[in-house]
């Protein structure tokens, strides 16, 4: 039985991505809508002298990320998870919290010395 609240990988595929220099952010379009990812969160930040020349959904990541190229030739890739985390997507935050709670519970069970039964 399928959980209808869970997102499929098809929904997380990037349809289009563009650089918006006025907003200083990338506009990432997915099936669920358009999300913004600011230049300030990038490792290689564009500037007035080193602008974004190319941005595209990355086929090597199965369109679950995008790559951008600066005028200097430097290139970097951003995964859709970083975009969802920045936009505080409720489904992403729920999954992240569940993961952190699971890791904490496992570490406490291991530290207690109790058997799992």
PyMOL commands that set and color helices and strands:
alter all, ss='L'
color gray80, all
select helices_A, chain A and resi 39-41+59-61+80-86+90-112
alter helices_A, ss='H'
color red, helices_A
select strands_A, chain A and resi 14-20+25-30+33-38+52-57+65-70+75-79
alter strands_A, ss='S'
color yellow, strands_A
deselect
rebuild
show_as cartoon
